[in-house]
Amino acid sequence: MQEPRTGISARGGRLRDYKDNTFFLEDGLLYHHKKHTSALTIVDRNHISMILQEFHYCPYMGHMSEARTKERVASTAWWPQWGQ
């Protein structure tokens, strides 16, 4: 089975995570919930580059380092192979 918005397989670990309430649907969007943090939206792979650029070059936050950009993005978005 394929998840429609992420293209990730629902077999194995991801299916277990869904059953354990690590993932949930709200208003047609799939979210990933991590302990002690807010829900993190799983974004479509086509939007990953755009999101990284928006956070990196945002005029309200200044031009941030790669580490700071990843930290800010991690507070609002998640996708498979996030740290790679």
Secondary structure, DSSP 8 states (H G I E B T S, - for coil): -B-TTT--B-STHHHHHHHTTSEEEETTEEEEE-TTS-EEEE--GGGHHHHHHHHHH-TTT-S--HHHHHHHHHTTEE-TTTT-
